[in-house]
Amino acid sequence: MPRRDEPALTEEDPAAEWVRDFEAAARRPLEERMRYAFIHTYKPVLDDARFRAFDTMADYRRWCEESLPGWLGYGRDL
C-alpha cells in the first residue's frame, strides 16, 4: 500500500514490476537473499591465480596496466 505522499504505481509504470520484485525479495529469509545476491563472474587474469603479492603499490599498478584487460577498469586510463 503506497503512503499518502507517494504516487500509486500502476501497471503502465515501468518501475512497478521492479518495485514488486524488490518487495518480494525483501520478504525472503536473509540466508536465501544472501545466496542469490552475489554472482561470480570470471575475470581474466585476476581469477587465474589464487594469490598475488606485490612489494609496492607501484609494482601492483604496473602489473595491472601490463597484465589486465582494460575493460576490467584497473588501469590508470578509465
N, CA, C and O atoms as a printed pandas DataFrame, in Angstrom:
     atom_number atom_name residue_name chain_id  residue_number  x_coord  y_coord  z_coord
0              1         N          MET        A               1    0.847   -1.171    0.000
1              2        CA          MET        A               1    0.000    0.000    0.000
2              3         C          MET        A               1    0.901    1.245    0.000
3              4         O          MET        A               1    1.748    1.383    0.882
4              5         N          PRO        A               2    0.733    2.154   -0.975
5              6        CA          PRO        A               2    1.574    3.351   -1.017
6              7         C          PRO        A               2    1.228    4.315    0.104
7              8         O          PRO        A               2    0.089    4.381    0.564
8              9         N          ARG        A               3    2.221    5.048    0.525
9             10        CA          ARG        A               3    1.964    6.088    1.517
10            11         C          ARG        A               3    1.208    7.220    0.838
11            12         O          ARG        A               3    1.175    7.311   -0.389
12            13         N          ARG        A               4    0.606    8.073    1.639
13            14        CA          ARG        A               4   -0.186    9.166    1.070
14            15         C          ARG        A               4    0.662   10.129    0.249
15            16         O          ARG        A               4    0.167   10.704   -0.720
16            17         N          ASP        A               5    1.924   10.317    0.612
17            18        CA          ASP        A               5    2.760   11.269   -0.109
18            19         C          ASP        A               5    3.465   10.646   -1.313
19            20         O          ASP        A               5    4.219   11.333   -2.002
20            21         N          GLU        A               6    3.232    9.347   -1.581
21            22        CA          GLU        A               6    3.828    8.688   -2.730
22            23         C          GLU        A               6    2.751    8.384   -3.753
23            24         O          GLU        A               6    1.648    7.977   -3.387
24            25         N          PRO        A               7    3.056    8.577   -5.036
25            26        CA          PRO        A               7    2.062    8.231   -6.048
26            27         C          PRO        A               7    1.903    6.715   -6.136
27            28         O          PRO        A               7    2.876    5.977   -5.979
28            29         N          ALA        A               8    0.701    6.259   -6.381
29            30        CA          ALA        A               8    0.452    4.829   -6.539
30            31         C          ALA        A               8    1.061    4.364   -7.858
31            32         O          ALA        A               8    0.945    5.046   -8.876
32            33         N          LEU        A               9    1.707    3.205   -7.836
33            34        CA          LEU        A               9    2.277    2.651   -9.061
34            35         C          LEU        A               9    1.188    1.927   -9.828
35            36         O          LEU        A               9    0.374    1.211   -9.245
36            37         N          THR        A              10    1.177    2.115  -11.117
37            38        CA          THR        A              10    0.193    1.444  -11.964
38            39         C          THR        A              10    0.926    0.451  -12.852
39            40         O          THR        A              10    2.155    0.457  -12.923
40            41         N          GLU        A              11    0.170   -0.395  -13.524
41            42        CA          GLU        A              11    0.765   -1.369  -14.428
42            43         C          GLU        A              11    1.506   -0.677  -15.568
43            44         O          GLU        A              11    2.450   -1.245  -16.117
44            45         N          GLU        A              12    1.104    0.524  -15.933
45            46        CA          GLU        A              12    1.766    1.255  -17.008
46            47         C          GLU        A              12    3.125    1.807  -16.566
47            48         O          GLU        A              12    3.972    2.122  -17.402
48            49         N          ASP        A              13    3.324    1.919  -15.285
49            50        CA          ASP        A              13    4.568    2.474  -14.759
50            51         C          ASP        A              13    5.676    1.435  -14.908
51            52         O          ASP        A              13    5.556    0.330  -14.379
52            53         N          PRO        A              14    6.762    1.774  -15.625
53            54        CA          PRO        A              14    7.827    0.780  -15.813
54            55         C          PRO        A              14    8.514    0.376  -14.506
55            56         O          PRO        A              14    9.131   -0.688  -14.452
56            57         N          ALA        A              15    8.427    1.185  -13.462
57            58        CA          ALA        A              15    9.065    0.848  -12.191
58            59         C          ALA        A              15    8.211   -0.103  -11.360
59            60         O          ALA        A              15    8.702   -0.659  -10.377
60            61         N          ALA        A              16    6.959   -0.304  -11.725
61            62        CA          ALA        A              16    6.051   -1.117  -10.914
62            63         C          ALA        A              16    6.560   -2.554  -10.765
63            64         O          ALA        A              16    6.550   -3.101   -9.662
64            65         N          GLU        A              17    6.999   -3.159  -11.850
65            66        CA          GLU        A              17    7.486   -4.533  -11.774
66            67         C          GLU        A              17    8.746   -4.614  -10.919
67            68         O          GLU        A              17    8.910   -5.557  -10.146
68            69         N          TRP        A              18    9.628   -3.641  -11.052
69            70        CA          TRP        A              18   10.854   -3.603  -10.258
70            71         C          TRP        A              18   10.513   -3.504   -8.774
71            72         O          TRP        A              18   11.119   -4.201   -7.960
72            73         N          VAL        A              19    9.571   -2.666   -8.413
73            74        CA          VAL        A              19    9.181   -2.497   -7.007
74            75         C          VAL        A              19    8.575   -3.794   -6.478
75            76         O          VAL        A              19    8.869   -4.195   -5.351
76            77         N          ARG        A              20    7.737   -4.453   -7.271
77            78        CA          ARG        A              20    7.141   -5.729   -6.830
78            79         C          ARG        A              20    8.224   -6.777   -6.606
79            80         O          ARG        A              20    8.180   -7.520   -5.626
80            81         N          ASP        A              21    9.203   -6.837   -7.521
81            82        CA          ASP        A              21   10.303   -7.797   -7.356
82            83         C          ASP        A              21   11.106   -7.492   -6.097
83            84         O          ASP        A              21   11.469   -8.404   -5.354
84            85         N          PHE        A              22   11.381   -6.224   -5.857
85            86        CA          PHE        A              22   12.137   -5.827   -4.673
86            87         C          PHE        A              22   11.385   -6.204   -3.396
87            88         O          PHE        A              22   11.975   -6.738   -2.457
88            89         N          GLU        A              23   10.100   -5.927   -3.367
89            90        CA          GLU        A              23    9.309   -6.252   -2.171
90            91         C          GLU        A              23    9.236   -7.751   -1.948
91            92         O          GLU        A              23    9.279   -8.207   -0.805
92            93         N          ALA        A              24    9.127   -8.528   -3.022
93            94        CA          ALA        A              24    9.104   -9.986   -2.891
94            95         C          ALA        A              24   10.446  -10.486   -2.345
95            96         O          ALA        A              24   10.480  -11.369   -1.488
96            97         N          ALA        A              25   11.538   -9.925   -2.839
97            98        CA          ALA        A              25   12.862  -10.329   -2.355
98            99         C          ALA        A              25   13.032   -9.963   -0.886
99           100         O          ALA        A              25   13.652  -10.715   -0.134
100          101         N          ALA        A              26   12.496   -8.829   -0.468
101          102        CA          ALA        A              26   12.635   -8.392    0.924
102          103         C          ALA        A              26   11.897   -9.317    1.879
103          104         O          ALA        A              26   12.236   -9.383    3.061
104          105         N          ARG        A              27   10.891  -10.034    1.382
105          106        CA          ARG        A              27   10.148  -10.970    2.243
106          107         C          ARG        A              27   10.861  -12.310    2.409
107          108         O          ARG        A              27   10.514  -13.092    3.294
108          109         N          ARG        A              28   11.857  -12.579    1.562
109          110        CA          ARG        A              28   12.582  -13.851    1.663
110          111         C          ARG        A              28   13.509  -13.833    2.873
111          112         O          ARG        A              28   13.940  -12.765    3.307
112          113         N          PRO        A              29   13.818  -15.004    3.421
113          114        CA          PRO        A              29   14.763  -15.076    4.547
114          115         C          PRO        A              29   16.137  -14.547    4.142
115          116         O          PRO        A              29   16.519  -14.639    2.975
116          117         N          LEU        A              30   16.867  -14.003    5.088
117          118        CA          LEU        A              30   18.174  -13.419    4.827
118          119         C          LEU        A              30   19.120  -14.423    4.177
119          120         O          LEU        A              30   19.837  -14.072    3.240
120          121         N          GLU        A              31   19.134  -15.649    4.650
121          122        CA          GLU        A              31   20.032  -16.665    4.089
122          123         C          GLU        A              31   19.778  -16.853    2.594
123          124         O          GLU        A              31   20.722  -16.961    1.812
124          125         N          GLU        A              32   18.528  -16.891    2.203
125          126        CA          GLU        A              32   18.194  -17.058    0.785
126          127         C          GLU        A              32   18.591  -15.816   -0.021
127          128         O          GLU        A              32   19.095  -15.941   -1.136
128          129         N          ARG        A              33   18.372  -14.644    0.523
129          130        CA          ARG        A              33   18.763  -13.411   -0.174
130          131         C          ARG        A              33   20.268  -13.358   -0.377
131          132         O          ARG        A              33   20.732  -12.957   -1.444
132          133         N          MET        A              34   21.037  -13.756    0.631
133          134        CA          MET        A              34   22.497  -13.738    0.518
134          135         C          MET        A              34   22.985  -14.751   -0.525
135          136         O          MET        A              34   23.951  -14.495   -1.244
136          137         N          ARG        A              35   22.309  -15.898   -0.599
137          138        CA          ARG        A              35   22.719  -16.938   -1.549
138          139         C          ARG        A              35   22.591  -16.426   -2.987
139          140         O          ARG        A              35   23.421  -16.758   -3.833
140          141         N          TYR        A              36   21.573  -15.633   -3.268
141          142        CA          TYR        A              36   21.347  -15.156   -4.632
142          143         C          TYR        A              36   21.851  -13.736   -4.874
143          144         O          TYR        A              36   21.708  -13.222   -5.983
144          145         N          ALA        A              37   22.428  -13.098   -3.880
145          146        CA          ALA        A              37   22.841  -11.699   -4.017
146          147         C          ALA        A              37   24.141  -11.535   -4.779
147          148         O          ALA        A              37   24.358  -10.497   -5.404
148          149         N          PHE        A              38   25.012  -12.534   -4.745
149          150        CA          PHE        A              38   26.332  -12.397   -5.343
150          151         C          PHE        A              38   26.475  -13.371   -6.499
151          152         O          PHE        A              38   26.271  -14.575   -6.347
152          153         N          ILE        A              39   26.826  -12.835   -7.644
153          154        CA          ILE        A              39   27.013  -13.652   -8.837
154          155         C          ILE        A              39   28.488  -13.609   -9.187
155          156         O          ILE        A              39   29.047  -12.533   -9.402
156          157         N          HIS        A              40   29.128  -14.780   -9.245
157          158        CA          HIS        A              40   30.544  -14.821   -9.595
158          159         C          HIS        A              40   30.700  -14.683  -11.101
159          160         O          HIS        A              40   30.094  -15.432  -11.868
160          161         N          THR        A              41   31.491  -13.751  -11.507
161          162        CA          THR        A              41   31.820  -13.546  -12.909
162          163         C          THR        A              41   33.312  -13.740  -13.075
163          164         O          THR        A              41   34.106  -13.112  -12.375
164          165         N          TYR        A              42   33.693  -14.595  -13.989
165          166        CA          TYR        A              42   35.103  -14.843  -14.235
166          167         C          TYR        A              42   35.770  -13.570  -14.748
167          168         O          TYR        A              42   35.282  -12.926  -15.676
168          169         N          LYS        A              43   36.892  -13.221  -14.126
169          170        CA          LYS        A              43   37.678  -12.065  -14.533
170          171         C          LYS        A              43   39.019  -12.576  -15.037
171          172         O          LYS        A              43   39.819  -13.087  -14.253
172          173         N          PRO        A              44   39.280  -12.444  -16.357
173          174        CA          PRO        A              44   40.519  -12.966  -16.908
174          175         C          PRO        A              44   41.735  -12.428  -16.160
175          176         O          PRO        A              44   41.743  -11.271  -15.739
176          177         N          VAL        A              45   42.726  -13.234  -15.999
177          178        CA          VAL        A              45   43.996  -12.955  -15.334
178          179         C          VAL        A              45   43.797  -12.850  -13.821
179          180         O          VAL        A              45   44.501  -13.526  -13.071
180          181         N          LEU        A              46   42.873  -12.035  -13.359
181          182        CA          LEU        A              46   42.667  -11.877  -11.914
182          183         C          LEU        A              46   42.292  -13.202  -11.258
183          184         O          LEU        A              46   42.766  -13.513  -10.165
184          185         N          ASP        A              47   41.449  -13.977  -11.918
185          186        CA          ASP        A              47   40.969  -15.236  -11.339
186          187         C          ASP        A              47   41.862  -16.426  -11.670
187          188         O          ASP        A              47   41.564  -17.550  -11.265
188          189         N          ASP        A              48   42.938  -16.200  -12.389
189          190        CA          ASP        A              48   43.781  -17.312  -12.830
190          191         C          ASP        A              48   44.804  -17.758  -11.790
191          192         O          ASP        A              48   45.452  -18.787  -11.982
192          193         N          ALA        A              49   44.964  -17.029  -10.715
193          194        CA          ALA        A              49   45.899  -17.418   -9.651
194          195         C          ALA        A              49   45.207  -17.228   -8.298
195          196         O          ALA        A              49   44.409  -16.307   -8.125
196          197         N          ARG        A              50   45.515  -18.091   -7.361
197          198        CA          ARG        A              50   44.908  -17.990   -6.033
198          199         C          ARG        A              50   45.398  -16.781   -5.253
199          200         O          ARG        A              50   44.650  -16.194   -4.471
200          201         N          PHE        A              51   46.665  -16.410   -5.470
201          202        CA          PHE        A              51   47.264  -15.396   -4.609
202          203         C          PHE        A              51   48.324  -14.622   -5.370
203          204         O          PHE        A              51   49.084  -15.202   -6.146
204          205         N          ARG        A              52   48.378  -13.342   -5.158
205          206        CA          ARG        A              52   49.443  -12.493   -5.707
206          207         C          ARG        A              52   49.843  -11.511   -4.623
207          208         O          ARG        A              52   49.001  -11.048   -3.853
208          209         N          ALA        A              53   51.122  -11.196   -4.564
209          210        CA          ALA        A              53   51.609  -10.194   -3.609
210          211         C          ALA        A              53   52.609   -9.300   -4.332
211          212         O          ALA        A              53   53.358   -9.746   -5.202
212          213         N          PHE        A              54   52.600   -8.043   -3.953
213          214        CA          PHE        A              54   53.486   -7.065   -4.580
214          215         C          PHE        A              54   54.224   -6.325   -3.479
215          216         O          PHE        A              54   53.679   -6.078   -2.402
216          217         N          ASP        A              55   55.474   -5.974   -3.764
217          218        CA          ASP        A              55   56.279   -5.258   -2.773
218          219         C          ASP        A              55   55.820   -3.822   -2.588
219          220         O          ASP        A              55   55.881   -3.277   -1.485
220          221         N          THR        A              56   55.365   -3.219   -3.663
221          222        CA          THR        A              56   54.934   -1.818   -3.563
222          223         C          THR        A              56   53.648   -1.626   -4.348
223          224         O          THR        A              56   53.287   -2.452   -5.186
224          225         N          MET        A              57   52.970   -0.539   -4.069
225          226        CA          MET        A              57   51.768   -0.192   -4.819
226          227         C          MET        A              57   52.127    0.093   -6.275
227          228         O          MET        A              57   51.341   -0.194   -7.178
228          229         N          ALA        A              58   53.311    0.657   -6.503
229          230        CA          ALA        A              58   53.754    0.918   -7.871
230          231         C          ALA        A              58   53.899   -0.395   -8.651
231          232         O          ALA        A              58   53.538   -0.462   -9.826
232          233         N          ASP        A              59   54.423   -1.429   -8.002
233          234        CA          ASP        A              59   54.535   -2.739   -8.655
234          235         C          ASP        A              59   53.151   -3.280   -9.006
235          236         O          ASP        A              59   52.943   -3.805  -10.100
236          237         N          TYR        A              60   52.224   -3.153   -8.088
237          238        CA          TYR        A              60   50.848   -3.614   -8.323
238          239         C          TYR        A              60   50.223   -2.865   -9.497
239          240         O          TYR        A              60   49.635   -3.480  -10.387
240          241         N          ARG        A              61   50.348   -1.545   -9.500
241          242        CA          ARG        A              61   49.765   -0.744  -10.579
242          243         C          ARG        A              61   50.395   -1.085  -11.921
243          244         O          ARG        A              61   49.691   -1.159  -12.928
244          245         N          ARG        A              62   51.693   -1.291  -11.955
245          246        CA          ARG        A              62   52.382   -1.670  -13.191
246          247         C          ARG        A              62   51.860   -3.020  -13.679
247          248         O          ARG        A              62   51.583   -3.195  -14.865
248          249         N          TRP        A              63   51.729   -3.963  -12.761
249          250        CA          TRP        A              63   51.213   -5.284  -13.126
250          251         C          TRP        A              63   49.798   -5.172  -13.696
251          252         O          TRP        A              63   49.482   -5.812  -14.699
252          253         N          CYS        A              64   48.959   -4.373  -13.068
253          254        CA          CYS        A              64   47.584   -4.187  -13.566
254          255         C          CYS        A              64   47.592   -3.652  -14.991
255          256         O          CYS        A              64   46.903   -4.183  -15.862
256          257         N          GLU        A              65   48.369   -2.607  -15.226
257          258        CA          GLU        A              65   48.395   -1.981  -16.549
258          259         C          GLU        A              65   48.958   -2.921  -17.615
259          260         O          GLU        A              65   48.513   -2.896  -18.763
260          261         N          GLU        A              66   49.926   -3.742  -17.243
261          262        CA          GLU        A              66   50.555   -4.630  -18.216
262          263         C          GLU        A              66   49.799   -5.947  -18.408
263          264         O          GLU        A              66   49.898   -6.562  -19.470
264          265         N          SER        A              67   49.064   -6.377  -17.419
265          266        CA          SER        A              67   48.515   -7.731  -17.441
266          267         C          SER        A              67   47.004   -7.820  -17.612
267          268         O          SER        A              67   46.506   -8.808  -18.151
268          269         N          LEU        A              68   46.278   -6.824  -17.171
269          270        CA          LEU        A              68   44.818   -6.932  -17.146
270          271         C          LEU        A              68   44.167   -6.267  -18.353
271          272         O          LEU        A              68   44.656   -5.247  -18.839
272          273         N          PRO        A              69   43.072   -6.837  -18.836
273          274        CA          PRO        A              69   42.328   -6.196  -19.918
274          275         C          PRO        A              69   41.784   -4.841  -19.444
275          276         O          PRO        A              69   41.373   -4.703  -18.291
276          277         N          GLY        A              70   41.784   -3.864  -20.318
277          278        CA          GLY        A              70   41.331   -2.525  -19.955
278          279         C          GLY        A              70   39.898   -2.469  -19.459
279          280         O          GLY        A              70   39.569   -1.637  -18.613
280          281         N          TRP        A              71   39.030   -3.355  -19.981
281          282        CA          TRP        A              71   37.614   -3.289  -19.608
282          283         C          TRP        A              71   37.359   -3.659  -18.147
283          284         O          TRP        A              71   36.268   -3.412  -17.631
284          285         N          LEU        A              72   38.356   -4.250  -17.470
285          286        CA          LEU        A              72   38.182   -4.536  -16.042
286          287         C          LEU        A              72   38.268   -3.265  -15.195
287          288         O          LEU        A              72   37.788   -3.242  -14.061
288          289         N          GLY        A              73   38.876   -2.212  -15.739
289          290        CA          GLY        A              73   38.912   -0.936  -15.033
290          291         C          GLY        A              73   40.028   -0.765  -14.032
291          292         O          GLY        A              73   39.936    0.098  -13.159
292          293         N          TYR        A              74   41.079   -1.556  -14.128
293          294        CA          TYR        A              74   42.183   -1.447  -13.177
294          295         C          TYR        A              74   43.327   -0.574  -13.684
295          296         O          TYR        A              74   44.304   -0.354  -12.969
296          297         N          GLY        A              75   43.212   -0.077  -14.906
297          298        CA          GLY        A              75   44.263    0.765  -15.451
298          299         C          GLY        A              75   44.101    2.213  -14.988
299          300         O          GLY        A              75   43.094    2.567  -14.375
300          301         N          ARG        A              76   45.082    3.032  -15.281
301          302        CA          ARG        A              76   45.002    4.442  -14.911
302          303         C          ARG        A              76   44.059    5.222  -15.800
303          304         O          ARG        A              76   43.466    6.208  -15.363
304          305         N          ASP        A              77   43.913    4.790  -17.050
305          306        CA          ASP        A              77   43.030    5.469  -18.002
306          307         C          ASP        A              77   41.661    4.826  -17.968
307          308         O          ASP        A              77   41.442    3.794  -18.601
308          309         N          LEU        A              78   40.739    5.426  -17.236
309          310        CA          LEU        A              78   39.388    4.873  -17.149
310          311         C          LEU        A              78   38.460    5.597  -18.071
311          312         O          LEU        A              78   37.275    5.270  -18.135
